[in-house]
């Protein structure tokens, strides 16, 4: 019977609680999709495509979660555009972007995007910045210039910039 089973020395309810606590903790922390999006930098320290430090570029980082599982952390809209080019067969469940002011992640489609202006971009000359609040985007525009655009227009600008960057690099290499 159960009373005949050997027990650990000093086996008490305290040991059982400790075991249960450790077991539950292991389950929670090993299931990375259950971790909040705010922990995306520790999950993806560097950009999947260019290797840039996502903590250093926290104000432009993005997190893509796919419908059939899996996620990717990138440093910028530029690298998100590359991610979409190489994973056409995957459908995103959510696309999050960092707020330019406080670095918290928000839904990229709901963000207020600013493209262009005096502030240089990440991975492209032309900047593409996201804001949670319209008034923050407008304040950025007053200070730096640019245009307020939709998420779709910001993605289009990223693809255009990929073309321009590629053309510029090829021209520079042919001159060497």
Secondary structure as GFF3:
##gff-version 3
##sequence-region A 1 176
A	DSSP	three_ten_helix	2	4	.	.	.	ID=ss1
A	DSSP	alpha_helix	13	30	.	.	.	ID=ss2
A	DSSP	three_ten_helix	32	34	.	.	.	ID=ss3
A	DSSP	three_ten_helix	37	39	.	.	.	ID=ss4
A	DSSP	alpha_helix	40	43	.	.	.	ID=ss5
A	DSSP	beta_strand	62	66	.	.	.	ID=ss6
A	DSSP	beta_strand	71	74	.	.	.	ID=ss7
A	DSSP	alpha_helix	77	86	.	.	.	ID=ss8
A	DSSP	beta_strand	92	98	.	.	.	ID=ss9
A	DSSP	beta_strand	105	107	.	.	.	ID=ss10
A	DSSP	beta_strand	112	120	.	.	.	ID=ss11
A	DSSP	beta_strand	126	131	.	.	.	ID=ss12
A	DSSP	alpha_helix	134	144	.	.	.	ID=ss13
A	DSSP	beta_strand	147	149	.	.	.	ID=ss14
A	DSSP	alpha_helix	151	175	.	.	.	ID=ss15
###
